[in-house]
Each structure stands twice: as structure tokens, then as C-alpha cells.
Amino acid sequence: MKTNLKQYVFNDPIYGFIRINDPLILELIETPYFQRLRRIAQVGLSSLVYPGAHHTRFHHALGCVHLMQQSISVLQSKGVAISAAESRALQIAILLHDIGHGPFSHAMEHSIIPNISHETLSLKFMHILNDQFKGALSLAISIFRGESERLFFNQLVSSQLDVDRLDYLKRDSFYTGVAEGNINSERLISMLNVVDQTLVIEEKGLYSVEKYLMARRFMYWQVYLHKTGIAAEAILIKIFERAKTLLKQGVLLQASDALMYFLNQSDDIQLSEQTMEQFSKLDDTDIYAAIKTWSDHNDVVLSHLCVMILNRSLLKIKIKDTPFSETKIASKTKLLEAAGYSKETWPYFVFSGTFSNLAYNPLNTPIYMIKKSGKKVNIATQLAPSFFEALSHKVEKYYICYPKKGF
């Protein structure tokens, strides 16, 4: 797999021109595995809430490479030794960190292949590509797995202040129009340094980190955990569950070969070569095409669920701080009973769940700051106690979805 390109310039609405001049990285971008990310929505079904949120994992991955290039340049300018091979590996690790995402990103992450994270799938794809490129990705894989002895390499790819978060917060804020999420990623990167092989932020970057953490908290409440998005993604999962149930009953369904492969699999599916090949062919298009087809299916449950997504006529959702009682949940089935839906189908339309928001996890490796004196400190010690408490307190919410009047 070879490319004649010596450099490729992507025109990005966030950063302007993103230049890629490493031939190996260009070849990786041209692979079908990576090109598939053009057809994977970055923020699931958030476009049903924010009409501009149609950006993809492809956008995000390229943005991450750009920020990694900047990070490497900043650190090298401050005397941190990073070889050409290490620079390439860092860029490859961040380029491919999301290559294992399936349709609608997190929305269907554990539905298509149960109990397998997108990180596990990304690593699997990276090993496949490493075989194709004769071991050229080995160092990148080590960094992606968090195994580099140079700890700051691992932190740049995955930590509480990593290149991934620096891009997706800024990018998702731009495409959704949620201004509270707009961070100054370039300034944060300019404040990076390395002490004892650990990534640190310089003292003058404290307020930028505060803004970054607040932006992350806001984006989760306003975008990633928006109640309409939660309802839509829950319906999407219910559609997948109903389709699998119907197939087990011998009901005929039309869908792409890749989607049918996973609909016919059991929950203990293994990551075989065939499974990975089929997954590499699966994207948002397969799901949307199936939903459009199934919206006319004679199974009223499947067709109704599909119409909900197509027409944005979603289930009603209520959220509160404590769990909903069984009595409350049962009371929401009256419309279903009146509409003639059998009792075994009620859980497709009335169900409860939970979600949480934690902007900063004090149990994970902390963000470190380097004082002007040269002392490395946990940034938690530099933040106002009330501010840190708000960021590090896990807020858990409970929701119930049920039909609206006129169902």
C-alpha cells in the first residue's frame, strides 16, 4: 500500500490548514479502515438536538494529529528530546485511537459487540495494520497501550489532559454551537512541559486548565448527556434489540451484509478475523438504511421505533436525582395497553436508566503543574476547594423514557 503524496493539506474549520507530510501516516489515512471514520458521527445522534453536529470521527482524528504535532513542537522547543521515530509513533497513536468506533460512536458501543470497548477494537485494528505495514506501528501500539517508559508519551494520548480531549471539546463546541465548551487548546499546549518524564502544565496555565475542566463539565451536561440525545440513543439500542429478537423468531429482515452479521451473533461474539472484517464495513449508513427499511416493517414495535428516529418523534424523558419506583415505571404503560401493545413489548417503550458526569477523577493520574520554583504539584492543591469539589464530585442522574400522549 503506497502513496505518491509527499504532503497533504486538510482544510479544517477549527485550525485552518492541517499538514501531513509523513508518508506512513498518509498511507494509514488512505486505508479503508481509516476512511470508514468519514461515515461515523462524532457525537452520536446529537444532531437531533444540535443541527450542526454532523462532524465525524475522521475530522476529530485529523484534528488530534494536528494538536499532537503542536505538542511535540512545543516540548522540543523546551528541551524535551523526542526523536523522529517517537514523533511519528505519537502521531500514529493519536491518529488511530478512535479507529475502533462503530456506528454513531458511543451510542451503540456495547450493542453491536457486547462488552467490548472501542479502545479494544482500536487496538485490534492497529495490530492488523501493523501486520500490513510490517511492524511499523509497534511503537505507536506500545504508546496507545500506555506502556511507554516515557510516561508523558502515554499521557499525551490518554490522560485527564490529553490531545484527544483538547480536540473533541473544541470541535464539538464549534459544531454544536455550545460556546461554553470552547477551550483554548493552543494555549494549553503552549503551557505543556515535562518533569521526571511526566507531563506538566506551567503555573501560568492554571486558569486555562480551570476553563478546560469547566468546559468539559458543561459539554457533558449540555451535549453528551442532553436528555433528548439520551432518549434518541436509547431508542436506537432498542431498535437493535428488537431486530435481533425478530431474527431469532425467524422473522425476515433486510439490512446490509455487515449489519446482518452482527444481528445474527450471540452476545459472546469473539473478535475473530471475520468479525473484524465485517466490523470494518459497518458505519452509520448501514444503520440509517436499515431504519428506513424497517420503518415500513409489519412488526409494529420495530416500525414504530424506527419512525421515532426518522421523524424525531421521540419518547418523552424525565430526569431526576433519585431512582424511579417500579410503581412509577408501571404507570407509564397505560398508553401502550390502550394502544393494544402486548405486555412483552412494553419494555421497548417504557424503560429507565442512569448516567453520570465526572469532569475530573481524583482517583486517576492527576494533572500536574510545575511551579515557578520548579516544584511539581498536583493541580488539585492549586484550585479553590469548592471549585475542585464541584469538578471531582460524581453526579449521578436517573431517567425514565415513556410514550407521549397521542402515541
C-alpha distance (Angstrom), angle and dihedral (degrees) to the residues before:
residue distance angle dihedral
M1 . . .
K2 3.78 . .
T3 3.78 135.5 .
N4 3.78 128.5 -156.4
L5 3.81 91.3 -151.3
K6 3.80 115.4 114.9
Q7 3.78 92.5 -175.3
Y8 3.76 136.8 1.5
V9 3.78 125.3 -160.6
F10 3.80 120.0 -154.5
N11 3.79 116.6 -162.7
D12 3.78 103.9 -138.5
P13 3.83 121.9 -171.2
I14 3.82 90.6 -143.0
Y15 3.80 104.4 46.0
G16 3.79 104.3 12.6
F17 3.80 114.5 -131.8
I18 3.81 116.8 18.8
R19 3.79 110.1 -164.8
I20 3.79 122.6 -156.5
N21 3.80 115.0 -175.0
D22 3.79 102.5 156.6
P23 3.83 107.8 106.5
L24 3.81 93.7 -148.5
I25 3.81 92.6 51.8
L26 3.80 90.0 47.7
E27 3.80 89.8 52.5
L28 3.80 91.2 49.6
I29 3.79 90.7 51.4
E30 3.81 89.5 52.8
T31 3.81 94.1 54.0
P32 3.83 117.3 107.5
Y33 3.81 89.4 -122.1
F34 3.81 91.3 62.1
Q35 3.80 96.7 36.4
R36 3.82 87.4 57.9
L37 3.81 87.4 71.0
R38 3.82 88.2 72.6
R39 3.81 85.3 71.9
I40 3.81 97.9 47.0
A41 3.82 116.7 89.9
Q42 3.80 112.9 -128.4
V43 3.81 95.4 -143.3
G44 3.79 104.0 29.8
L45 3.79 112.9 -129.2
S46 3.80 95.3 -14.8
S47 3.80 88.9 119.7
L48 3.82 85.6 77.4
V49 3.81 85.2 66.1
Y50 3.80 102.0 29.0
P51 3.83 109.7 31.3
G52 3.81 93.4 -156.5
A53 3.80 94.6 57.8
H54 3.80 96.7 101.2
H55 3.80 96.6 116.7
T56 3.78 119.2 126.3
R57 3.78 143.3 -137.4
F58 3.82 86.1 -104.4
H59 3.82 90.1 63.9
H60 3.79 91.1 47.3
A61 3.81 96.0 48.3
L62 3.81 92.6 52.0
G63 3.80 90.6 46.7
C64 3.79 89.1 53.1
V65 3.79 91.3 52.7
H66 3.80 89.4 52.1
L67 3.81 92.1 51.3
M68 3.81 90.8 45.4
Q69 3.80 89.3 53.8
Q70 3.80 89.0 52.0
S71 3.81 92.3 46.9
I72 3.80 92.6 51.1
S73 3.81 91.0 48.4
V74 3.82 92.6 49.7
L75 3.79 93.5 48.6
Q76 3.81 92.9 46.5
S77 3.81 89.6 51.1
K78 3.81 87.9 56.5
G79 3.79 93.1 53.9
V80 3.81 99.8 -94.8
A81 3.81 108.1 144.2
I82 3.81 111.7 -129.9
S83 3.80 116.6 164.9
A84 3.80 125.0 -143.2
A85 3.82 89.7 -107.0
E86 3.81 91.4 51.4
S87 3.79 91.6 46.8
R88 3.79 90.3 52.5
A89 3.82 91.8 47.4
L90 3.81 92.4 50.9
Q91 3.79 91.1 51.0
I92 3.80 92.7 47.5
A93 3.82 92.6 47.8
I94 3.81 91.9 53.8
L95 3.81 93.2 39.7
L96 3.81 91.2 57.6
H97 3.81 100.6 32.3
D98 3.84 92.1 105.9
I99 3.79 99.5 33.2
G100 3.81 89.3 110.9
H101 3.79 95.2 61.9
G102 3.79 115.1 121.7
P103 3.82 130.5 -153.9
F104 3.81 113.6 -33.3
S105 3.81 90.4 2.4
H106 3.83 111.7 -115.6
A107 3.82 94.4 7.0
M108 3.82 94.7 80.3
E109 3.80 99.2 18.6
H110 3.81 96.5 124.4
S111 3.81 97.8 27.5
I112 3.79 101.7 67.8
I113 3.81 95.3 41.2
P114 3.82 107.4 15.1
N115 3.81 119.3 -136.8
I116 3.80 93.4 4.3
S117 3.82 117.8 114.3
H118 3.78 124.5 -143.8
E119 3.82 88.1 -116.6
T120 3.81 89.5 61.6
L121 3.80 90.4 49.4
S122 3.81 91.5 46.5
L123 3.79 89.9 54.0
K124 3.80 90.6 48.9
F125 3.81 91.3 52.6
M126 3.79 90.6 46.9
H127 3.81 90.1 55.3
I128 3.82 90.1 49.5
L129 3.80 90.4 51.1
N130 3.80 90.8 44.7
D131 3.80 88.8 58.7
Q132 3.82 90.6 48.7
F133 3.80 91.6 49.3
K134 3.82 94.4 44.7
G135 3.80 98.6 -112.7
A136 3.80 97.4 -44.8
L137 3.83 91.4 130.4
S138 3.81 97.5 52.3
L139 3.81 96.3 105.2
A140 3.81 91.4 44.1
I141 3.81 89.9 52.5
S142 3.81 90.9 51.0
I143 3.80 90.2 53.0
F144 3.80 92.4 45.5
R145 3.81 89.3 52.8
G146 3.81 89.8 51.8
E147 3.80 92.1 -116.0
S148 3.80 101.5 122.9
E149 3.80 114.8 121.2
R150 3.78 86.6 -141.3
L151 3.80 94.1 76.6
F152 3.78 95.3 -163.8
F153 3.82 89.5 64.2
N154 3.80 89.3 61.3
Q155 3.82 90.7 44.1
L156 3.80 93.7 53.1
V157 3.81 88.9 57.7
S158 3.81 100.0 36.8
S159 3.80 127.6 10.6
Q160 3.78 140.9 94.0
L161 3.79 89.3 -74.8
D162 3.79 104.9 33.0
V163 3.78 136.5 144.2
D164 3.81 90.7 -106.6
R165 3.82 93.1 61.2
L166 3.79 93.0 40.5
D167 3.80 89.2 60.3
Y168 3.78 103.6 37.7
L169 3.80 95.2 49.6
K170 3.79 92.8 51.2
R171 3.81 93.8 39.9
D172 3.80 97.4 45.3
S173 3.80 90.0 46.3
F174 3.80 90.1 53.7
Y175 3.81 96.8 48.4
T176 3.81 96.1 41.3
G177 3.80 94.0 42.5
V178 3.81 91.3 -128.7
A179 3.79 98.4 144.0
E180 3.80 94.6 -170.7
G181 3.81 89.4 73.2
N182 3.79 95.8 55.8
I183 3.79 106.9 115.7
N184 3.78 130.0 -178.9
S185 3.79 96.5 -117.6
E186 3.80 92.6 169.1
R187 3.80 92.1 57.7
L188 3.79 92.3 46.8
I189 3.80 89.9 51.9
S190 3.81 91.2 48.6
M191 3.83 88.1 57.1
L192 3.83 94.7 53.8
N193 3.77 122.4 114.3
V194 3.81 139.0 156.5
V195 3.81 127.1 -117.0
D196 3.82 121.5 175.9
Q197 3.82 89.1 -9.8
T198 3.83 88.5 -58.3
L199 3.78 125.5 119.9
V200 3.81 112.5 -116.3
I201 3.79 137.2 176.4
E202 3.78 118.6 -131.5
E203 3.80 117.4 -113.1
K204 3.79 94.0 -110.1
G205 3.81 88.4 60.2
L206 3.82 93.8 63.9
Y207 3.80 95.9 104.8
S208 3.79 91.4 46.5
V209 3.81 88.8 55.6
E210 3.81 90.0 49.2
K211 3.79 89.7 52.8
Y212 3.80 90.6 47.0
L213 3.81 93.2 52.5
M214 3.79 92.6 46.3
A215 3.80 90.3 48.2
R216 3.79 90.2 53.4
R217 3.81 90.9 51.1
F218 3.81 92.0 48.8
M219 3.80 93.9 46.7
Y220 3.78 92.1 53.8
W221 3.79 93.1 51.2
Q222 3.79 96.5 40.4
V223 3.83 102.4 35.3
Y224 3.80 118.9 7.4
L225 3.83 93.8 39.6
H226 3.80 98.7 30.9
K227 3.79 107.1 145.0
T228 3.83 94.7 -126.6
G229 3.79 90.6 51.3
I230 3.80 90.7 49.2
A231 3.81 90.8 51.9
A232 3.81 93.0 47.2
E233 3.79 93.9 48.6
A234 3.80 91.2 46.7
I235 3.82 89.5 53.9
L236 3.80 89.4 49.5
I237 3.80 89.6 55.6
K238 3.81 90.5 47.4
I239 3.82 89.6 53.3
F240 3.80 90.0 54.5
E241 3.82 91.2 47.2
R242 3.81 92.4 49.6
A243 3.80 92.7 48.4
K244 3.82 91.2 52.1
T245 3.81 91.0 48.5
L246 3.81 92.8 50.6
L247 3.80 92.4 49.0
K248 3.80 90.4 52.5
Q249 3.81 87.5 53.2
G250 3.80 90.5 53.8
V251 3.81 96.1 -106.1
L252 3.80 113.5 150.3
L253 3.80 117.8 -119.3
Q254 3.78 131.0 178.0
A255 3.79 120.1 -137.3
S256 3.80 140.2 130.2
D257 3.80 117.5 -68.3
A258 3.82 91.0 -111.2
L259 3.80 93.5 52.3
M260 3.81 92.8 44.2
Y261 3.79 89.2 53.2
F262 3.82 91.1 61.3
L263 3.79 95.5 38.2
N264 3.80 88.3 58.8
Q265 3.80 95.2 47.9
S266 3.80 126.0 99.9
D267 3.80 121.8 -121.6
D268 3.82 92.3 -100.8
I269 3.81 93.4 62.0
Q270 3.81 113.7 160.3
L271 3.80 125.7 -135.7
S272 3.78 94.5 -113.8
E273 3.78 124.7 161.8
Q274 3.81 89.2 -99.8
T275 3.79 92.4 49.9
M276 3.80 92.4 51.7
E277 3.79 91.6 47.0
Q278 3.80 91.6 51.7
F279 3.80 91.7 45.1
S280 3.81 90.0 52.8
K281 3.81 88.2 60.1
L282 3.80 94.5 50.1
D283 3.81 122.8 95.9
D284 3.82 143.2 139.9
T285 3.80 90.8 -71.7
D286 3.81 92.1 65.2
I287 3.79 91.0 53.0
Y288 3.79 96.2 45.7
A289 3.81 92.2 46.7
A290 3.79 90.6 50.9
I291 3.80 92.4 47.3
K292 3.82 90.9 51.8
T293 3.81 91.1 49.2
W294 3.80 95.1 43.9
S295 3.82 92.9 48.4
D296 3.83 85.9 80.3
H297 3.80 95.5 43.4
N298 3.80 117.9 127.2
D299 3.80 90.9 -125.3
V300 3.80 99.6 94.6
V301 3.79 94.5 -156.2
L302 3.81 94.6 54.5
S303 3.81 94.0 41.3
H304 3.81 93.1 47.4
L305 3.79 92.8 50.2
C306 3.80 91.0 49.1
V307 3.80 93.1 49.1
M308 3.80 88.5 52.8
I309 3.81 90.6 61.1
L310 3.81 96.1 40.2
N311 3.80 94.7 49.1
R312 3.81 97.3 30.5
S313 3.80 88.7 -122.6
L314 3.77 91.9 142.9
L315 3.77 133.5 176.7
K316 3.77 116.7 -89.1
I317 3.79 113.8 -102.9
K318 3.78 130.5 -158.4
I319 3.81 124.9 -170.4
K320 3.79 130.7 -162.2
D321 3.80 141.5 158.0
T322 3.81 97.2 -106.6
P323 3.81 132.4 51.1
F324 3.79 119.7 -88.3
S325 3.79 115.3 -112.1
E326 3.79 122.1 -116.5
T327 3.80 87.2 -116.6
K328 3.81 91.1 56.0
I329 3.79 92.1 48.5
A330 3.81 92.2 47.4
S331 3.82 91.1 50.8
K332 3.82 90.1 62.1
T333 3.82 93.1 63.9
K334 3.82 95.5 72.5
L335 3.81 93.1 94.3
L336 3.80 90.3 51.4
E337 3.77 92.2 50.5
A338 3.80 91.0 48.4
A339 3.82 90.4 49.6
G340 3.80 90.9 54.6
Y341 3.81 99.1 -109.8
S342 3.80 112.6 154.3
K343 3.79 116.7 -115.0
E344 3.80 94.2 -112.3
T345 3.82 89.9 61.2
W346 3.80 96.0 52.5
P347 3.84 95.1 90.0
Y348 3.82 88.8 65.0
F349 3.80 89.8 64.8
V350 3.80 104.9 26.2
F351 3.79 117.8 47.8
S352 3.78 142.1 130.1
G353 3.76 135.2 -141.3
T354 3.77 146.1 160.0
F355 3.79 139.5 -120.6
S356 3.79 136.0 179.1
N357 3.78 142.3 -155.8
L358 3.80 125.0 -145.9
A359 3.81 115.0 166.7
Y360 3.80 95.7 -175.1
N361 3.80 125.7 18.9
P362 3.82 111.0 -149.1
L363 3.81 89.9 -166.3
N364 3.81 93.0 62.2
T365 3.80 125.5 74.1
P366 3.80 102.7 -64.5
I367 3.77 129.8 -126.4
Y368 3.78 106.4 -102.0
M369 3.78 127.3 -147.8
I370 3.79 126.9 -158.0
K371 3.80 113.3 -139.2
K372 3.78 121.7 -142.8
S373 3.80 86.2 -107.5
G374 3.81 88.6 61.7
K375 3.80 94.4 -108.5
K376 3.81 117.1 139.8
V377 3.81 113.0 -137.7
N378 3.78 138.3 175.7
I379 3.78 106.2 -101.9
A380 3.81 89.2 -134.2
T381 3.81 87.6 74.3
Q382 3.80 90.5 57.3
L383 3.80 98.0 51.1
A384 3.79 125.5 84.7
P385 3.83 107.8 -95.3
S386 3.81 93.9 -123.5
F387 3.81 91.1 48.4
F388 3.81 92.9 49.0
E389 3.81 91.2 46.5
A390 3.82 90.9 55.0
L391 3.79 92.0 49.5
S392 3.81 97.8 43.3
H393 3.81 97.9 41.8
K394 3.79 112.4 100.0
V395 3.79 109.2 -131.7
E396 3.79 113.7 -156.4
K397 3.79 123.1 -164.2
Y398 3.80 132.7 -173.1
Y399 3.78 126.2 -145.9
I400 3.77 139.9 -171.4
C401 3.81 126.0 -159.6
Y402 3.79 121.8 -158.1
P403 3.83 140.6 152.7
K404 3.79 122.1 -76.1
K405 3.78 123.4 -127.6
G406 3.78 110.4 -78.9
F407 3.80 90.9 39.7
